[in-house]
Amino acid sequence: MDLPRIFTIRESSHRIHNPITAEKLATIGRALRLRPGARVLDLASGSGEMLCTWARDLGVQGTGVDISSVFTARAHSRAVELGVTDRVDFVHDDAAGYVADEPVDLASCLGATWIGGGVPGTVDLLRRSLRPGGLLLLGHPYWRLDPPDRATVEGCHAADRSDYLSLAGLIGQFGELGHDVVEMVLTDQDSWDRYRAAQWFNLRRWLDENPDDELTEQVRHELRTDPASYVQHEREYLGWGVFALMAR
Protein backbone atom coordinates (compact mmCIF):
# COMPACT_ATOMS: atom_id res chain seq x y z
CA MET A 1 0.00 0.00 0.00
CA ASP A 2 1.67 3.16 -1.20
CA LEU A 3 1.40 6.04 -3.64
CA PRO A 4 2.94 5.39 -7.07
CA ARG A 5 6.51 6.67 -7.17
CA ILE A 6 5.85 9.21 -9.93
CA PHE A 7 3.78 11.29 -7.50
CA THR A 8 6.56 11.57 -4.95
CA ILE A 9 9.06 12.39 -7.70
CA ARG A 10 6.81 15.08 -9.16
CA GLU A 11 6.20 16.73 -5.79
CA SER A 12 9.50 16.01 -4.08
CA SER A 13 10.02 19.64 -3.03
CA HIS A 14 6.40 20.38 -2.12
CA ARG A 15 5.25 20.91 1.42
CA ILE A 16 1.67 21.43 0.23
CA HIS A 17 0.40 18.96 -2.37
CA ASN A 18 -2.37 21.18 -3.70
CA PRO A 19 -2.56 24.48 -5.61
CA ILE A 20 -2.81 26.56 -2.46
CA THR A 21 -0.05 28.73 -1.02
CA ALA A 22 1.17 28.65 2.56
CA GLU A 23 -0.35 32.10 3.05
CA LYS A 24 -3.79 30.98 1.91
CA LEU A 25 -3.55 27.84 4.03
CA ALA A 26 -2.84 30.04 7.04
CA THR A 27 -5.74 32.31 6.09
CA ILE A 28 -8.29 29.50 6.12
CA GLY A 29 -6.89 28.26 9.43
CA ARG A 30 -7.42 31.67 11.05
CA ALA A 31 -10.84 32.05 9.45
CA LEU A 32 -12.14 28.87 11.06
CA ARG A 33 -11.71 30.32 14.57
CA LEU A 34 -10.51 27.04 16.02
CA ARG A 35 -9.86 27.09 19.73
CA PRO A 36 -6.50 25.92 21.09
CA GLY A 37 -6.68 22.17 21.64
CA ALA A 38 -9.26 21.62 18.91
CA ARG A 39 -9.01 18.11 17.49
CA VAL A 40 -8.45 17.74 13.75
CA LEU A 41 -8.50 14.71 11.46
CA ASP A 42 -6.85 15.34 8.09
CA LEU A 43 -7.41 12.61 5.51
CA ALA A 44 -4.88 12.44 2.68
CA SER A 45 -2.65 14.70 4.76
CA GLY A 46 0.38 14.56 2.45
CA SER A 47 3.51 16.03 4.00
CA GLY A 48 1.54 17.33 6.98
CA GLU A 49 1.95 21.05 6.40
CA MET A 50 -1.59 22.01 7.37
CA LEU A 51 -1.64 20.11 10.64
CA CYS A 52 1.91 21.04 11.63
CA THR A 53 1.59 24.77 10.96
CA TRP A 54 -1.88 24.97 12.52
CA ALA A 55 -0.57 23.14 15.60
CA ARG A 56 2.24 25.70 15.84
CA ASP A 57 0.18 28.80 15.07
CA LEU A 58 -3.31 27.94 16.33
CA GLY A 59 -2.65 25.31 19.00
CA VAL A 60 -4.73 22.56 17.37
CA GLN A 61 -3.97 18.89 17.78
CA GLY A 62 -4.80 15.90 15.67
CA THR A 63 -3.96 13.13 13.24
CA GLY A 64 -3.08 13.02 9.57
CA VAL A 65 -3.58 9.92 7.43
CA ASP A 66 -1.92 9.39 4.06
CA ILE A 67 -1.27 6.45 1.75
CA SER A 68 2.23 7.68 0.84
CA SER A 69 4.99 6.38 3.08
CA VAL A 70 7.32 9.07 1.68
CA PHE A 71 4.96 11.93 2.46
CA THR A 72 4.10 10.49 5.87
CA ALA A 73 7.78 10.37 6.78
CA ARG A 74 8.12 13.99 5.71
CA ALA A 75 5.14 14.90 7.86
CA HIS A 76 6.82 13.35 10.90
CA SER A 77 9.98 15.32 10.11
CA ARG A 78 8.02 18.54 9.73
CA ALA A 79 6.40 17.99 13.13
CA VAL A 80 9.84 17.60 14.66
CA GLU A 81 11.10 20.69 12.85
CA LEU A 82 8.23 22.84 14.13
CA GLY A 83 8.28 21.33 17.64
CA VAL A 84 4.72 19.99 17.55
CA THR A 85 5.23 16.25 17.95
CA ASP A 86 3.25 16.39 21.18
CA ARG A 87 0.22 17.74 19.31
CA VAL A 88 0.10 15.92 15.98
CA ASP A 89 0.67 12.42 14.69
CA PHE A 90 0.74 10.97 11.20
CA VAL A 91 -0.41 7.52 10.12
CA HIS A 92 0.64 5.70 6.97
CA ASP A 93 -2.69 4.21 5.90
CA ASP A 94 -5.32 4.35 3.20
CA ALA A 95 -7.53 7.34 4.05
CA ALA A 96 -10.47 5.78 2.20
CA GLY A 97 -12.81 4.51 4.90
CA TYR A 98 -10.69 5.87 7.76
CA VAL A 99 -12.74 7.01 10.77
CA ALA A 100 -11.35 8.60 13.92
CA ASP A 101 -11.50 6.64 17.18
CA GLU A 102 -13.10 9.66 18.87
CA PRO A 103 -15.15 12.49 17.34
CA VAL A 104 -13.11 15.48 16.17
CA ASP A 105 -13.84 19.20 15.93
CA LEU A 106 -12.72 19.43 12.32
CA ALA A 107 -12.46 16.72 9.67
CA SER A 108 -10.69 17.65 6.44
CA CYS A 109 -9.75 16.32 3.04
CA LEU A 110 -7.95 18.72 0.73
CA GLY A 111 -7.69 17.69 -2.88
CA ALA A 112 -8.34 13.97 -2.54
CA THR A 113 -12.07 13.37 -2.83
CA TRP A 114 -11.36 10.11 -4.62
CA ILE A 115 -11.06 8.60 -1.10
CA GLY A 116 -14.85 8.77 -0.95
CA GLY A 117 -15.56 8.27 -4.64
CA GLY A 118 -16.30 11.98 -5.14
CA VAL A 119 -17.63 14.92 -3.15
CA PRO A 120 -20.79 13.26 -1.73
CA GLY A 121 -18.95 10.16 -0.54
CA THR A 122 -16.09 12.17 0.94
CA VAL A 123 -18.47 14.47 2.82
CA ASP A 124 -20.18 11.37 4.21
CA LEU A 125 -16.84 9.83 5.20
CA LEU A 126 -15.70 12.99 6.99
CA ARG A 127 -19.00 13.30 8.86
CA ARG A 128 -18.42 9.88 10.41
CA SER A 129 -15.48 11.31 12.38
CA LEU A 130 -17.08 14.64 13.30
CA ARG A 131 -18.65 15.70 16.55
CA PRO A 132 -22.11 17.34 16.38
CA GLY A 133 -21.67 20.96 15.35
CA GLY A 134 -18.15 20.38 14.03
CA LEU A 135 -16.59 21.62 10.80
CA LEU A 136 -15.87 19.83 7.55
CA LEU A 137 -13.08 21.16 5.36
CA LEU A 138 -12.96 20.15 1.72
CA GLY A 139 -10.52 21.17 -1.00
CA HIS A 140 -11.80 20.57 -4.51
CA PRO A 141 -11.53 21.76 -8.15
CA TYR A 142 -14.25 23.56 -10.07
CA TRP A 143 -14.59 24.96 -13.57
CA ARG A 144 -13.38 28.55 -13.53
CA LEU A 145 -14.45 28.87 -17.16
CA ASP A 146 -16.68 26.52 -19.15
CA PRO A 147 -14.36 24.14 -21.05
CA PRO A 148 -14.93 24.61 -24.81
CA ASP A 149 -13.90 21.15 -26.00
CA ARG A 150 -12.80 17.63 -25.13
CA ALA A 151 -9.12 18.57 -25.27
CA THR A 152 -9.61 21.14 -22.53
CA VAL A 153 -11.51 18.66 -20.35
CA GLU A 154 -8.73 16.09 -20.69
CA GLY A 155 -6.08 18.78 -20.26
CA CYS A 156 -7.61 19.47 -16.85
CA HIS A 157 -7.23 15.77 -15.92
CA ALA A 158 -10.96 15.07 -16.13
CA ALA A 159 -12.56 12.13 -17.89
CA ASP A 160 -15.73 14.12 -18.55
CA ARG A 161 -16.95 17.70 -18.24
CA SER A 162 -19.32 16.53 -15.48
CA ASP A 163 -16.38 15.50 -13.29
CA TYR A 164 -16.24 19.11 -12.05
CA LEU A 165 -18.93 21.70 -11.44
CA SER A 166 -18.82 25.47 -11.68
CA LEU A 167 -18.12 27.31 -8.45
CA ALA A 168 -21.83 28.08 -8.10
CA GLY A 169 -22.62 24.45 -8.88
CA LEU A 170 -20.19 23.19 -6.25
CA ILE A 171 -21.63 25.51 -3.61
CA GLY A 172 -25.07 24.28 -4.59
CA GLN A 173 -23.96 20.68 -4.28
CA PHE A 174 -22.82 21.25 -0.71
CA GLY A 175 -26.28 22.59 0.07
CA GLU A 176 -27.94 19.58 -1.53
CA LEU A 177 -25.81 17.41 0.75
CA GLY A 178 -27.28 19.21 3.77
CA HIS A 179 -24.44 21.61 4.56
CA ASP A 180 -23.99 25.34 4.82
CA VAL A 181 -20.80 26.84 3.42
CA VAL A 182 -19.44 28.95 6.28
CA GLU A 183 -16.01 29.89 4.90
CA MET A 184 -13.95 29.51 1.78
CA VAL A 185 -10.55 30.43 0.39
CA LEU A 186 -10.08 30.22 -3.38
CA THR A 187 -6.78 29.82 -5.14
CA ASP A 188 -5.74 31.96 -8.11
CA GLN A 189 -3.57 31.42 -11.15
CA ASP A 190 -0.43 32.34 -9.24
CA SER A 191 -1.26 29.63 -6.68
CA TRP A 192 -1.57 27.15 -9.56
CA ASP A 193 1.73 28.34 -11.04
CA ARG A 194 3.62 27.84 -7.80
CA TYR A 195 2.20 24.33 -7.42
CA ARG A 196 2.52 23.12 -11.01
CA ALA A 197 5.70 24.85 -12.17
CA ALA A 198 7.59 23.55 -9.15
CA GLN A 199 6.71 20.05 -10.36
CA TRP A 200 8.61 20.65 -13.59
CA PHE A 201 11.75 21.68 -11.72
CA ASN A 202 11.45 18.54 -9.57
CA LEU A 203 11.06 16.36 -12.66
CA ARG A 204 14.04 17.90 -14.39
CA ARG A 205 16.27 17.58 -11.33
CA TRP A 206 15.24 13.95 -10.91
CA LEU A 207 15.79 13.25 -14.60
CA ASP A 208 19.33 14.65 -14.48
CA GLU A 209 20.10 12.49 -11.46
CA ASN A 210 18.39 9.29 -12.69
CA PRO A 211 18.98 8.96 -16.45
CA ASP A 212 18.61 5.16 -16.44
CA ASP A 213 15.65 4.69 -14.09
CA GLU A 214 12.63 2.69 -15.28
CA LEU A 215 10.52 5.88 -15.04
CA THR A 216 12.92 8.00 -17.09
CA GLU A 217 10.92 7.92 -20.33
CA GLN A 218 7.67 8.72 -18.53
CA VAL A 219 9.26 11.65 -16.72
CA ARG A 220 10.90 12.92 -19.90
CA HIS A 221 7.59 12.79 -21.78
CA GLU A 222 5.78 14.61 -18.96
CA LEU A 223 8.41 17.32 -18.82
CA ARG A 224 8.15 17.84 -22.60
CA THR A 225 4.37 18.04 -22.74
CA ASP A 226 3.03 19.20 -19.39
CA PRO A 227 4.01 22.92 -19.35
CA ALA A 228 2.29 23.70 -22.65
CA SER A 229 -0.81 21.69 -21.71
CA TYR A 230 -0.99 23.40 -18.33
CA VAL A 231 -0.89 26.97 -19.64
CA GLN A 232 -3.37 26.18 -22.42
CA HIS A 233 -5.92 24.31 -20.34
CA GLU A 234 -5.57 23.87 -16.60
CA ARG A 235 -4.32 27.38 -15.77
CA GLU A 236 -7.16 29.04 -17.64
CA TYR A 237 -10.12 26.80 -16.98
CA LEU A 238 -9.70 25.05 -13.63
CA GLY A 239 -10.24 26.68 -10.26
CA TRP A 240 -9.60 25.20 -6.83
CA GLY A 241 -10.83 26.12 -3.40
CA VAL A 242 -11.05 25.12 0.24
CA PHE A 243 -14.57 25.14 1.64
CA ALA A 244 -15.65 24.94 5.30
CA LEU A 245 -19.02 23.26 5.82
CA MET A 246 -21.41 22.76 8.71
CA ALA A 247 -24.34 20.37 8.72
CA ARG A 248 -27.77 22.00 8.72
N, C-alpha and C positions, 0 to 999 in steps of 0.2 A: 504494500500500500504506500504509494508515493506519487508525487507530481512528476509528470514526464520531464526529463532533464532539460529540454529546450526552454521550458518556462524559467527555470532557475538560471540558465545561461542568459536569456534575454533580459532578465530583471536582476542581474547580479549586483548592481550598484544601488538598486532601489530600496528605500526604507518604506515607501508607501506603494503598494502594488495596484494603484488605481489612479485615474487622471485627476487627482485632487492634491493641491499643494499643502505643505505643512501648515501654512498660515490659515488656509481654509479649514483644515482639520481642527486646528485650535479654535477657530471661530465657532464651529458647530458644537464643540465641547463646551465652550462658555455659554452658548445660547441655550443649552439644555438645562442649565441651572441645577446641575447635580450637586447634592450635598457631599461633603467629605465622608468617606466610608461607603458611599453608594456602591452596590454590587453590580458588576457588568459581565455579561457573557458575550464574547465576540467570536462568531462563527466564521471560518475562513479568515483567520486573523493575520495571515501572512507573516511578515517580519516583526509584528507586534508594536508598530509605531503608535497606533492610536491608544492602546491600553497603557503602554509605558509612559507616554507623554502626559496622558490624562491622569495617571497615577501621580506623576511628579507635580503637575500643575494644578490639578483639581482635587487630589486626595482620594480618587476612586480606588476600588480594588476589584479584582475579578480574574477571569480565566479566558484565555484565547485557545481556539482549537483550529488546527490546520493540517491538511493532508501532506504538506511538504515537510520532510524531515530537515531539509536545508533551511527553509524559512523559519521553522520552529526553533532550530538551533540559534539562528540569528536573533530571534525574539528573546530567547534566554540571555544572550549576550547583551542585547540592548537594555534589558531589565537590570543587569549587573552594572552596565555603564551609567545608567541614570539613578542607581541606588534605590530601586523599587522592588527588589526581589521579595520583600516581605509583604507586598501588596498584590502582586500579579504572578500568575503562573501560566505556562503554555503547555498544551497537550498535543502530541503528534497523533492525530486521529482523523478519521473521515467525519467532517462536520455534518454531512447528510444524516439526519435522524438523531443528532446529538441533543440531549436535553440535560439541563443543569440538575444537580442533585437537590438543590434548594432554589426556590424562586429568587429571581434577580430583579433589580430596579430598572435595568436597561438590557435589552437583548438586541444585538446588532449583527448585520451581515452586509458588508460593503463590497459590492461588485461581484457577488458569487451566488446569484439566485438560482443557479443550476442545482444547488444543494437541496432545494425543495421542488425542483422541476419547474421553476418559474416564480413569478411574484406571489401568486396566491398560496402556493405550497410553502414558500419560504416564510411568508407572514404567519401561516399556521404553525410552522415549526418553531419560529421564534416565540410565539405566544405560549407555547407549552412550557417555556422556561421562565415566564414573566409573572411577577406578582400582580395582583389586581391594582389597576391604576398606574402600572409601570409604562415605560417608554419602549417602543420599537424603533430601531434605526436601520434604514435600508438605503444602500447605494445602488443606483440602477441607471442604465442608459435610457435615452428617449430621442425621438427624432427632433432635432433642432429645426430642420427644414424637411419638407416632404421629398423623399428620394425620387428622382425623375425616372429611374430605369433600374433594371436588374443588376447592372454592373455596380451601381451605387449601393444597392442593398448588400451585395456580396462583398463590396469593398469596405463595408461597415461590419463585416463578420456576422451577418445575419443570413439565415437560410431563406427567410421570407420577410416581406415588408411588415407583416403582422407580428413579427418577433418583438418589435418595439412599438410603443405608442408615442403620440405627441406628449409634450409636457402636460397640457390640459387633460389629455386622455389618461396619463399615468396618475395624475391627481384624482381624476374621477374614479379610476380603478381602486385606489385606496379607499375611497368612500364606499364603493360597492362592496368592499370587503369588511365594512363596518368600522372604519377608522377615520378619525380626524387627522389631518396634517397640521401639526402644531409648530413645526419649524422646518426650514430647508436651507441648504447652501448649495448653489449651483456652480459647477466649474465653468471655465471659459476656454477659449482657444489656446491661450497661453498655458493654462493648466494641462491641456492635452499635449501641447508641444513639449513641455518639460517631462511628461511621462513617456511619450512615444519616442521622441528624439533621443533620449537617454538610452533607450533600448538599442538603437543603432550603434551607438558608441560601444555599448557592452558587447554586441555581436562582433563588431570589428576587432575589438581587443581580444576577444576569445578566439576569433578566426586566426589572428596573427600568432597566437600562442599555441594553437591546436590544429595545425594544417593537415594532419593525417587522421583526425578523429572520425568516427563513423557518422557524425552529424555535420561534418564539414560542408558537404554539398547542400544540405538543407539550409544551413546558416548562410552560406554564400548566396543562395537563391533569394532568401528573405532579405538580405542586405541590399541586393540589387533591385528588388521590386517594391519593397515595403514603403520607402520614403515617398515615391511618386504616388502610389495608391493612397497613402495616408492624406497627403495634401489635396488630392483630387476628391476624395470621398469622405473619409472619417472626420477630418478636421472641419469640413464645411457642414456636414449633415447630421452628425451625431452629438447630442448633448449628454451630460451625465450630472447627476445630483445626488445629494444625501438628504433623505427625508425622515423626519421624526414623526412618529404616529402614536396616537392613543386610541384605544378601543372606545367606541361609543357606548 
